[in-house]
């Protein structure tokens, strides 16, 4: 199939989206062509449903205005810091220094 050169102006968010899908290293023209071909063939499917966080947080009945939330978060943070944790760093492997052979010029 023959191809025709066109000019596209994309929103920056869409360019970031294309890069996120792995098209950042490849040809952008091929990416747009792939997406249009998939859309025409009906392979893109329905758009993703809207995601929401409504109903995922339970508020305490005795503190609906979250007036004591700062204190609760501080207590959780302090408890987290009080737990012991072990940190270890891997040392880099030993590599002997290679000497560069220099040619001696006699002049």
LINGI-V196658 format. One record per residue. RES is the residue in one letter. SS is DSSP state (~ for helix, > for strand, _ for the rest). PSI is psi in whole degrees, 0 to 359 (none if undefined). Layout:
res=RES ss=SS psi=PSI
res=RES ss=SS psi=PSI
This chain:
res=X ss=_ psi=136
res=X ss=_ psi=155
res=X ss=_ psi=153
res=X ss=_ psi=135
res=X ss=_ psi=132
res=X ss=_ psi=163
res=X ss=_ psi=132
res=X ss=_ psi=144
res=X ss=_ psi=118
res=X ss=_ psi=146
res=X ss=_ psi=146
res=X ss=~ psi=324
res=X ss=~ psi=325
res=X ss=~ psi=326
res=X ss=~ psi=318
res=X ss=~ psi=320
res=X ss=~ psi=315
res=X ss=~ psi=318
res=X ss=~ psi=322
res=X ss=~ psi=333
res=X ss=~ psi=5
res=X ss=~ psi=7
res=X ss=~ psi=1
res=X ss=_ psi=325
res=X ss=_ psi=339
res=X ss=_ psi=184
res=X ss=_ psi=124
res=X ss=~ psi=326
res=X ss=~ psi=319
res=X ss=~ psi=323
res=X ss=~ psi=312
res=X ss=~ psi=319
res=X ss=~ psi=316
res=X ss=~ psi=316
res=X ss=~ psi=318
res=X ss=~ psi=319
res=X ss=~ psi=316
res=X ss=~ psi=321
res=X ss=~ psi=318
res=X ss=~ psi=329
res=X ss=_ psi=356
res=X ss=_ psi=20
res=X ss=_ psi=354
res=X ss=_ psi=339
res=X ss=_ psi=189
res=X ss=_ psi=152
res=X ss=_ psi=152
res=X ss=_ psi=143
res=X ss=_ psi=154
res=X ss=_ psi=133
res=X ss=_ psi=143
res=X ss=_ psi=156
res=X ss=_ psi=5
res=X ss=_ psi=130
res=X ss=_ psi=5
res=X ss=_ psi=355
res=X ss=_ psi=130
res=X ss=_ psi=125
res=X ss=_ psi=143
res=X ss=_ psi=135
res=X ss=~ psi=330
res=X ss=~ psi=358
res=X ss=~ psi=62
res=X ss=_ psi=339
res=X ss=_ psi=4
res=X ss=_ psi=37
res=X ss=_ psi=335
res=X ss=_ psi=13
res=X ss=~ psi=321
res=X ss=~ psi=316
res=X ss=~ psi=318
res=X ss=~ psi=318
res=X ss=~ psi=318
res=X ss=~ psi=318
res=X ss=~ psi=317
res=X ss=~ psi=320
res=X ss=~ psi=316
res=X ss=~ psi=319
res=X ss=~ psi=323
res=X ss=~ psi=319
res=X ss=~ psi=334
res=X ss=~ psi=341
res=X ss=_ psi=138
res=X ss=_ psi=146
res=X ss=_ psi=151
res=X ss=_ psi=131
res=X ss=_ psi=130
res=X ss=_ psi=141
res=X ss=_ psi=136
res=X ss=_ psi=131
res=X ss=_ psi=147
res=X ss=_ psi=148
res=X ss=_ psi=147
res=X ss=_ psi=128
res=X ss=_ psi=118
res=X ss=_ psi=149
res=X ss=_ psi=128
res=X ss=_ psi=131
res=X ss=_ psi=137
res=X ss=_ psi=126
res=X ss=_ psi=127
res=X ss=_ psi=136
res=X ss=_ psi=140
res=X ss=_ psi=125
res=X ss=_ psi=135
res=X ss=_ psi=127
res=X ss=_ psi=none
